[in-house]
Amino acid sequence: MPRYFFNIRDGYDLDEDEEGVELPDLEAARAEALATVEELRDELADAGNIELEITDETGRRLLTVPFFRGGQGGRRR
């Protein structure tokens, strides 16, 4: 099963997920990211332009989920 990493980027800094999570596919990783964003949104409301980015084991960015933009729910990079 592939391992996905969920990094938090605020435009300046990157908080890297060093453990990652094994999930069956990118859609499962997207669902996990959306749930995480929903849980953290209130806590990070004053932090500016924050995104949760999903990377694979090689560090390649697969998907970015914004915390505070129009509710699109993720875009591929």
N, C-alpha and C positions, 0 to 999 in steps of 0.2 A: 504494500500500500504506500502511495507517495506521502511524503512529509511536506507540510506547508508551514510557512513562517509568517507571523502576523506582526509587522513592524508598525510603530506609530511615528509618523512624520509630521512636524509642525511647520515646515517651510524652511527652518534653520537647522534643527536637530533631528536625529533619527534615533529612536529607542528600539534597538533590535531585539527581536525574539530569538533567543539562543537555543531554545528547546524545540519549538515547532510542535505540530500536531499531525498525526497520521490520519488521513481522511481518504475516502474512496476516490474522489475526483474534485475538480475545480468548483463544481456547483455546490458540493458539500462545504468546501472552504469558503465560498461566497456566503452561504447561509450562516456559517460560524462567524464570519466578519460582520455581517449585518446584525446579528444578535449581540456581538461585543460592542459595536457602535451604539446600539440602543441602550445598553447597560451603562456605558461610560459618558454618554452625551451630556447629562446634567452636571457631572463632575468636572467636565472639561469645557464648559460653556464660555469661560473667560479666557481660554487659551489661544484663541485665534484660529487660523486656517489649519486644521488638523485633518490628516488622512490616515486611514489604516490601509497599509499596503500588504498584499499577499505576495510572497516570493516562494520559489521552489527551492530545492536543495542546492542548486547551483548559484542561488542568489538572484536569479532572473525575476524581475517584477512581472507578475501575471495579471494583477487586478488591483485597483485602488478604490477604496470606499471612503468618500468624504463624510465627515461628521456633520457639517453644517451647510451643505449646499442643496437647495431645492428638493431633497428627498429622492434623487434619482436611484440611489441604491447600488451604485458601483459602475465602474467603467473599465474596460480593458485597456491596457497600455501596450 
